[in-house]
Amino acid sequence: MKIVSRNEELLRDALSCIPQPSSRTSLASCNKLIRFEDISAAAFKIQCGVQKTPCMYSRLSKQYGMDIYLKKEFLQYTGSVKERGVLYLLMSLPQDQQRKGVIVASDSNFSMAVAYHASELRIPVFVIMSTSTAPARVKMCREYGAMVISYGTTAKDSQVHARRLAQENGYLYLEEEDSAVYLSGLGTVGLEMYEQVPKLDAVIFPAGGHCGLLAGSAAALKHLNPRISIIGVESESFPVLQQSLKAGHPTEDQACNNHHFYGDVSGVCFGSNSLQLTGKLVDKVVAVREEDILISMLRLLEYERATVDAEGAIGLAALVAGKLPELKGKRVAVVICSGNLELHLLQRCIAHALTLDNRVCRFSLVISDCPGDMSKLLEILAREEARVLDIKQERIFVTSELFTVEVICTVETRDKIHTAQLRNALLERYPRTAWTER
């Protein structure tokens, strides 16, 4: 956790404990950055302030050929796993700083967690958001109990203003990074999963730039059972963690900053502490496509009734994409860490996912503009059990014969096989049927 104020020494920066890249680091020395005792202490301290979320057997298990258990961290009060680290951080602050208050500057899950838990602990909390922040986020943050101030047109403007207020008023400026305190709080997820699912073979976490959950939980799980495979998943579009591990230090992909859909997954790799722990304790990091994430969101909505964002779905996306064939027949836990997706974006994501999953398709064909021809087309669709979502007729801009009409139809099918059957049936009656490729 990055702390900027006149009281920078309130929490020690764990980075001072990190060995230089040139030195050889053993697993034991790496674990000293976050001791298992620290994670256990965090679990005890925050147990009354956060949910012990279920880790439940999923109906998706049969579909992917393994026993899948979903750790549903999106059920936290603010919809994010970040609450664990934030609560432990706030509870660890000295009383004089708790009286003065804290300040953050973003619309992220981290800021939402700070707003809620600081209010619950009766710590004055200020959140600086840019004027471009979604109104729903501003409203939610205020409902959590924070004083929300709109300032500037960019996130950087808000951060500069927040730092200035912190210096002038003695607030503690918090920016999500990777102090031992914050990582210990996040690591409690690993403790809970180990208790909830016996004989785990592997655990899958979201990775990307903000890999604190991956690093902290890996420290807990590897201490309890070194044979458990720890796997991180990030986006192919922003492979920040893989680039940082390869370089040996945190790197920044300029293209990934503030990507609305990916959220924290697309952020900058924020600290050497998390990176060192990840390099030593994580067995594998894989990357997935955006299409796989969207289908994962669809699967979770259909099979688990779970509405999650890209960060929450990216772990399962590795299984959807077939990136981990070695886990077939194994007992695997997947962390579903976040469920904060704006409604308008959710609608677009699910509609796109249905198309990618070959369950919504569009075609066009030309029929004669005579009574009964349209009913014959509808009869074929009904016989093939396709659900008509939209149908349009174009008469003016048809390039074929005069008394013809172009029909553009969008239908819903069960799956890829059903779509192929419908396509064959239409081509048999209408050989010039044109399908819109996704």
C-alpha positions as CSV (number, residue, x, y, z in Angstrom):
1,M,0.0,0.0,0.0
2,K,1.4,3.3,-1.0
3,I,1.1,5.9,1.8
4,V,1.7,9.6,1.1
5,S,1.3,12.1,3.8
6,R,3.3,13.7,6.6
7,N,3.0,10.4,8.4
8,E,4.7,8.1,5.8
9,E,6.2,5.9,8.5
10,L,2.8,4.8,9.9
11,L,3.1,1.6,7.9
12,R,6.5,0.2,6.8
13,D,7.1,-0.4,3.2
14,A,7.7,-4.1,2.6
15,L,9.9,-3.3,-0.4
16,S,12.8,-2.6,1.9
17,C,12.9,-6.3,2.7
18,I,13.2,-7.4,-0.9
19,P,16.6,-8.8,-2.0
20,Q,18.3,-7.2,-5.0
21,P,17.6,-9.0,-8.3
22,S,21.3,-10.0,-8.5
23,S,21.1,-12.0,-5.2
24,R,19.9,-15.5,-5.0
25,T,16.6,-15.7,-3.0
26,S,15.4,-18.9,-1.4
27,L,11.7,-19.7,-0.9
28,A,12.1,-19.2,2.9
29,S,13.6,-15.8,2.5
30,C,10.9,-14.8,0.1
31,N,8.2,-15.9,2.5
32,K,9.6,-13.5,5.1
33,L,8.1,-10.7,3.1
34,I,4.7,-12.0,4.2
35,R,4.9,-14.5,7.0
36,F,2.1,-17.1,7.3
37,E,1.6,-15.8,10.9
38,D,0.8,-12.3,9.4
39,I,-1.9,-13.8,7.2
40,S,-3.3,-15.8,10.1
41,A,-3.3,-12.6,12.2
42,A,-5.1,-10.8,9.4
43,A,-7.8,-13.5,9.2
44,F,-8.5,-13.3,12.9
45,K,-8.6,-9.5,12.9
46,I,-11.0,-9.0,9.9
47,Q,-13.3,-12.0,10.5
48,C,-16.1,-9.8,11.8
49,G,-15.8,-7.2,9.1
50,V,-15.8,-9.3,5.9
51,Q,-17.8,-12.2,4.6
52,K,-16.4,-15.7,4.8
53,T,-17.5,-16.4,1.2
54,P,-18.6,-19.8,0.0
55,C,-16.3,-22.0,-2.1
56,M,-18.9,-24.1,-3.8
57,Y,-18.9,-27.1,-6.2
58,S,-19.9,-25.8,-9.7
59,R,-22.2,-27.3,-12.2
60,L,-19.6,-26.4,-14.8
61,S,-17.4,-29.3,-13.6
62,K,-18.9,-31.9,-15.9
63,Q,-18.6,-29.5,-18.9
64,Y,-14.8,-29.0,-18.4
65,G,-13.9,-32.5,-17.1
66,M,-12.7,-31.5,-13.6
67,D,-14.0,-30.8,-10.1
68,I,-14.4,-27.0,-10.1
69,Y,-15.0,-25.1,-6.9
70,L,-15.8,-21.4,-7.2
71,K,-14.7,-19.0,-4.4
72,K,-17.4,-16.4,-4.6
73,E,-15.6,-13.2,-3.4
74,F,-18.0,-11.1,-5.4
75,L,-20.4,-11.6,-2.6
76,Q,-18.5,-9.2,-0.3
77,Y,-20.5,-6.1,0.6
78,T,-18.8,-3.9,-2.0
79,G,-18.6,-6.8,-4.5
80,S,-14.9,-7.2,-4.4
81,V,-12.1,-9.2,-2.7
82,K,-10.2,-5.9,-2.1
83,E,-12.2,-5.5,1.2
84,R,-10.0,-8.0,2.9
85,G,-6.8,-6.0,2.4
86,V,-8.4,-2.6,2.9
87,L,-10.0,-3.6,6.2
88,Y,-6.8,-5.0,7.6
89,L,-4.9,-1.9,6.6
90,L,-7.4,0.5,8.1
91,M,-7.6,-1.5,11.4
92,S,-3.8,-1.4,11.6
93,L,-3.6,2.4,11.5
94,P,-2.7,4.2,14.7
95,Q,-5.7,5.9,16.5
96,D,-4.4,9.4,15.9
97,Q,-4.4,8.8,12.1
98,Q,-7.8,7.1,12.3
99,R,-9.1,10.4,13.8
100,K,-7.6,12.5,11.1
101,G,-9.0,10.4,8.3
102,V,-7.9,8.9,4.9
103,I,-8.2,10.0,1.3
104,V,-8.2,8.1,-2.0
105,A,-8.5,9.2,-5.6
106,S,-10.1,6.7,-8.0
107,D,-13.3,4.9,-8.8
108,S,-11.8,1.4,-8.5
109,N,-12.9,-1.5,-6.3
110,F,-10.1,-0.5,-3.9
111,S,-11.6,3.0,-3.4
112,M,-15.1,1.5,-2.9
113,A,-13.7,-0.8,-0.2
114,V,-11.9,2.1,1.5
115,A,-15.1,4.2,1.5
116,Y,-17.2,1.5,3.0
117,H,-14.9,0.1,5.7
118,A,-13.5,3.5,6.8
119,S,-17.1,4.6,7.4
120,E,-17.9,1.4,9.3
121,L,-14.8,2.1,11.5
122,R,-15.8,5.7,11.9
123,I,-12.7,6.9,10.1
124,P,-13.3,10.1,8.1
125,V,-12.9,9.2,4.4
126,F,-12.7,11.3,1.3
127,V,-12.8,10.0,-2.2
128,I,-11.7,12.2,-5.1
129,M,-13.3,11.2,-8.4
130,S,-12.9,12.8,-11.9
131,T,-15.9,14.4,-13.5
132,S,-15.9,11.5,-16.1
133,T,-16.7,8.9,-13.4
134,A,-19.9,7.0,-13.9
135,P,-22.7,8.5,-11.8
136,A,-23.6,5.1,-10.4
137,R,-20.1,4.8,-8.9
138,V,-20.3,8.2,-7.4
139,K,-23.7,7.5,-5.9
140,M,-22.6,4.1,-4.5
141,C,-19.5,5.6,-2.9
142,R,-21.6,8.2,-1.2
143,E,-24.0,5.6,0.1
144,Y,-21.1,3.8,1.6
145,G,-20.5,6.9,3.8
146,A,-17.6,8.7,2.0
147,M,-17.3,12.3,1.3
148,V,-17.1,12.3,-2.5
149,I,-15.5,15.2,-4.3
150,S,-15.5,15.5,-8.1
151,Y,-12.4,17.2,-9.4
152,G,-10.6,17.3,-12.7
153,T,-11.3,15.6,-16.0
154,T,-8.7,12.8,-15.6
155,A,-7.6,10.3,-12.9
156,K,-4.3,12.1,-12.7
157,D,-6.0,15.4,-11.8
158,S,-7.9,13.7,-9.0
159,Q,-4.7,12.1,-7.6
160,V,-2.9,15.4,-7.6
161,H,-5.8,17.1,-5.8
162,A,-6.0,14.3,-3.3
163,R,-2.3,14.5,-2.5
164,R,-2.6,18.2,-1.9
165,L,-5.5,17.8,0.5
166,A,-3.6,15.1,2.3
167,Q,-0.6,17.3,2.9
168,E,-2.7,20.3,3.9
169,N,-5.1,18.5,6.3
170,G,-3.1,15.5,7.6
171,Y,-5.2,12.9,5.9
172,L,-3.5,9.6,4.9
173,Y,-3.4,9.3,1.1
174,L,-3.9,5.7,0.1
175,E,-3.1,4.3,-3.3
176,E,-3.3,0.6,-4.0
177,E,0.1,-1.0,-3.9
178,D,1.6,-4.0,-2.2
179,S,2.6,-3.5,1.4
180,A,2.8,-6.5,3.6
181,V,-0.3,-5.4,5.5
182,Y,-2.4,-5.2,2.4
183,L,-1.1,-8.5,1.0
184,S,-1.7,-10.3,4.3
185,G,-5.3,-9.2,4.2
186,L,-5.8,-10.5,0.7
187,G,-3.9,-13.7,1.5
188,T,-6.8,-14.7,3.8
189,V,-8.6,-15.9,0.7
190,G,-6.0,-18.7,0.4
191,L,-6.6,-19.7,4.0
192,E,-10.3,-20.0,3.6
193,M,-10.1,-22.0,0.4
194,Y,-7.7,-24.5,2.0
195,E,-10.2,-25.0,4.9
196,Q,-13.3,-25.2,2.6
197,V,-12.0,-27.6,-0.1
198,P,-10.0,-30.5,1.1
199,K,-7.3,-32.1,-1.2
200,L,-7.0,-29.2,-3.6
201,D,-4.8,-29.8,-6.7
202,A,-4.8,-26.3,-8.1
203,V,-6.1,-22.8,-7.4
204,I,-6.7,-20.2,-10.2
205,F,-6.4,-16.5,-9.5
206,P,-6.8,-13.3,-11.6
207,A,-3.4,-11.8,-12.3
208,G,-2.6,-8.8,-14.5
209,G,-1.1,-5.7,-13.0
210,H,-2.7,-5.8,-9.6
211,C,-1.5,-9.2,-8.6
212,G,-1.7,-8.7,-4.8
213,L,-4.5,-11.3,-4.4
214,L,-2.4,-13.9,-6.4
215,A,0.8,-13.1,-4.4
216,G,-0.8,-13.0,-0.9
217,S,-2.9,-16.1,-1.4
218,A,0.0,-18.0,-2.9
219,A,2.0,-17.3,0.3
220,A,-0.7,-18.9,2.4
221,L,-1.5,-21.9,0.2
222,K,2.2,-22.8,-0.4
223,H,2.9,-22.7,3.3
224,L,0.0,-25.0,4.0
225,N,0.6,-27.4,1.1
226,P,3.5,-26.8,-1.4
227,R,2.0,-29.3,-3.8
228,I,-1.0,-27.1,-4.6
229,S,-0.5,-25.6,-8.0
230,I,-1.0,-21.8,-8.1
231,I,-2.0,-20.4,-11.4
232,G,-2.5,-16.8,-12.5
233,V,-4.5,-15.6,-15.4
234,E,-4.2,-12.3,-17.3
235,S,-5.4,-10.8,-20.6
236,E,-3.6,-11.5,-23.8
237,S,-4.1,-7.8,-24.7
238,F,-2.3,-6.7,-21.5
239,P,0.2,-9.3,-20.4
240,V,1.7,-7.0,-17.8
241,L,2.6,-9.7,-15.2
242,Q,4.3,-12.0,-17.7
243,Q,6.3,-9.0,-19.1
244,S,7.3,-8.0,-15.6
245,L,8.4,-11.5,-14.6
246,K,10.4,-11.8,-17.7
247,A,12.1,-8.4,-17.1
248,G,12.7,-9.0,-13.4
249,H,11.0,-5.8,-12.4
250,P,7.6,-4.1,-12.7
251,T,6.9,-2.9,-16.2
252,E,4.2,-0.7,-17.7
253,D,2.2,-1.3,-20.8
254,Q,1.0,2.1,-21.9
255,A,-1.9,0.6,-23.8
256,C,-3.4,-0.9,-20.7
257,N,-4.0,2.1,-18.6
258,N,-7.6,2.8,-17.5
259,H,-9.1,0.2,-19.7
260,H,-12.8,0.3,-18.8
261,F,-13.8,-3.3,-19.4
262,Y,-10.8,-5.0,-17.8
263,G,-10.6,-2.7,-14.7
264,D,-7.8,-3.6,-12.3
265,V,-6.6,-6.6,-14.4
266,S,-5.3,-4.1,-17.0
267,G,-3.5,-1.9,-14.4
268,V,0.2,-1.3,-14.1
269,C,2.3,-3.9,-12.3
270,F,2.3,-2.0,-9.0
271,G,5.1,-3.4,-6.9
272,S,8.2,-5.5,-6.5
273,N,6.9,-7.2,-3.4
274,S,4.0,-8.8,-5.3
275,L,6.2,-9.5,-8.2
276,Q,8.9,-11.3,-6.1
277,L,6.3,-13.4,-4.4
278,T,4.6,-14.3,-7.7
279,G,7.9,-15.2,-9.2
280,K,8.8,-17.6,-6.3
281,L,5.4,-19.1,-5.4
282,V,3.2,-19.1,-8.5
283,D,3.6,-22.2,-10.8
284,K,2.2,-20.8,-14.0
285,V,0.8,-17.6,-15.5
286,V,-1.4,-17.9,-18.6
287,A,-3.1,-15.3,-20.9
288,V,-6.6,-15.5,-22.3
289,R,-8.4,-13.6,-25.1
290,E,-11.2,-11.1,-24.6
291,E,-13.6,-13.6,-26.3
292,D,-12.8,-16.2,-23.6
293,I,-13.5,-13.7,-20.8
294,L,-16.9,-12.8,-22.3
295,I,-17.9,-16.5,-22.6
296,S,-16.8,-17.1,-19.1
297,M,-19.0,-14.2,-17.9
298,L,-21.9,-15.9,-19.8
299,R,-21.2,-19.3,-18.2
300,L,-21.1,-17.9,-14.7
301,L,-24.4,-16.0,-15.3
302,E,-26.2,-19.1,-16.7
303,Y,-24.8,-21.8,-14.5
304,E,-24.1,-20.0,-11.2
305,R,-26.5,-17.0,-11.5
306,A,-23.4,-14.9,-10.8
307,T,-23.1,-11.5,-12.4
308,V,-19.4,-10.7,-12.5
309,D,-17.0,-8.4,-14.4
310,A,-13.9,-9.2,-16.4
311,E,-11.7,-9.4,-13.3
312,G,-14.1,-11.9,-11.7
313,A,-14.5,-14.0,-14.8
314,I,-10.9,-14.1,-16.0
315,G,-9.9,-17.1,-13.9
316,L,-12.6,-19.4,-15.3
317,A,-11.7,-18.1,-18.8
318,A,-8.5,-20.1,-18.7
319,L,-10.6,-23.3,-18.4
320,V,-13.1,-22.1,-21.0
321,A,-10.2,-21.5,-23.4
322,G,-8.6,-24.9,-22.7
323,K,-5.4,-23.2,-21.5
324,L,-4.9,-25.7,-18.7
325,P,-5.4,-29.2,-20.0
326,E,-3.2,-30.7,-17.3
327,L,-6.0,-30.0,-14.8
328,K,-8.4,-32.6,-16.3
329,G,-9.7,-34.9,-13.6
330,K,-8.2,-32.7,-10.9
331,R,-9.8,-30.7,-8.0
332,V,-9.6,-27.1,-8.9
333,A,-10.7,-23.9,-7.1
334,V,-11.2,-20.7,-9.1
335,V,-11.5,-17.3,-7.4
336,I,-14.3,-15.1,-8.6
337,C,-13.1,-11.9,-7.1
338,S,-15.2,-9.1,-8.4
339,G,-18.8,-8.4,-9.5
340,N,-18.8,-4.6,-10.1
341,L,-20.0,-4.3,-13.7
342,E,-22.0,-1.3,-14.9
343,L,-25.4,-2.3,-16.2
344,H,-25.0,-0.8,-19.7
345,L,-21.7,-2.7,-20.1
346,L,-23.2,-5.9,-18.7
347,Q,-25.9,-5.8,-21.4
348,R,-23.3,-5.3,-24.2
349,C,-21.0,-8.1,-22.8
350,I,-23.7,-10.7,-22.6
351,A,-25.1,-9.9,-26.1
352,H,-21.6,-10.2,-27.5
353,A,-20.9,-13.4,-25.6
354,L,-24.1,-15.0,-27.0
355,T,-22.9,-14.2,-30.5
356,L,-19.4,-15.6,-29.8
357,D,-21.0,-18.7,-28.3
358,N,-22.9,-19.3,-31.6
359,R,-26.2,-18.8,-29.9
360,V,-27.3,-15.6,-31.6
361,C,-26.9,-15.4,-35.4
362,R,-28.1,-13.2,-38.2
363,F,-28.9,-14.1,-41.8
364,S,-30.4,-12.4,-44.8
365,L,-32.3,-13.9,-47.8
366,V,-34.5,-12.7,-50.6
367,I,-38.0,-14.0,-51.0
368,S,-40.9,-13.1,-53.3
369,D,-43.1,-10.3,-52.0
370,C,-46.2,-12.4,-52.1
371,P,-48.7,-13.5,-49.4
372,G,-47.6,-16.6,-47.7
373,D,-43.9,-16.5,-48.4
374,M,-43.0,-14.9,-45.2
375,S,-45.1,-17.4,-43.3
376,K,-43.2,-20.2,-45.0
377,L,-39.9,-18.8,-43.7
378,L,-41.4,-18.5,-40.2
379,E,-42.6,-22.1,-40.4
380,I,-39.0,-23.3,-41.1
381,L,-37.7,-21.3,-38.1
382,A,-40.4,-22.7,-35.9
383,R,-39.8,-26.3,-37.1
384,E,-36.1,-25.9,-36.3
385,E,-36.9,-24.4,-32.9
386,A,-35.1,-21.2,-33.5
387,R,-36.3,-18.2,-31.4
388,V,-36.8,-15.0,-33.5
389,L,-35.3,-12.0,-31.8
390,D,-35.7,-9.5,-34.7
391,I,-36.9,-9.5,-38.2
392,K,-36.8,-6.7,-40.8
393,Q,-38.0,-6.4,-44.4
394,E,-36.2,-4.3,-47.0
395,R,-38.1,-3.5,-50.3
396,I,-36.6,-0.3,-51.6
397,F,-32.9,-1.1,-51.7
398,V,-33.2,-4.7,-53.0
399,T,-31.0,-5.3,-56.1
400,S,-32.8,-8.4,-57.3
401,E,-36.2,-8.6,-59.0
402,L,-38.9,-6.0,-58.6
403,F,-41.4,-8.0,-56.6
404,T,-39.0,-9.4,-54.0
405,V,-38.2,-8.5,-50.4
406,E,-34.9,-8.9,-48.5
407,V,-35.5,-10.4,-45.0
408,I,-32.9,-9.7,-42.4
409,C,-33.4,-12.0,-39.4
410,T,-31.7,-12.4,-36.0
411,V,-32.4,-15.6,-34.1
412,E,-31.4,-17.4,-31.0
413,T,-30.3,-21.0,-31.0
414,R,-29.3,-23.5,-28.3
415,D,-25.6,-24.0,-29.3
416,K,-23.2,-24.3,-32.3
417,I,-24.8,-27.7,-33.5
418,H,-28.3,-26.2,-33.4
419,T,-27.0,-23.2,-35.4
420,A,-25.5,-25.5,-38.1
421,Q,-28.8,-27.4,-38.4
422,L,-30.7,-24.2,-38.9
423,R,-28.3,-23.0,-41.5
424,N,-28.5,-26.2,-43.5
425,A,-32.3,-26.2,-43.4
426,L,-32.4,-22.6,-44.7
427,L,-29.9,-23.2,-47.4
428,E,-31.9,-26.2,-48.6
429,R,-35.0,-23.9,-49.2
430,Y,-33.1,-20.7,-49.9
431,P,-29.7,-21.4,-51.5
432,R,-28.7,-17.7,-51.6
433,T,-29.0,-17.3,-47.8
434,A,-26.2,-15.0,-46.5
435,W,-25.0,-15.4,-43.0
436,T,-23.4,-12.6,-41.1
437,E,-20.1,-13.8,-39.7
438,R,-19.2,-12.7,-36.2
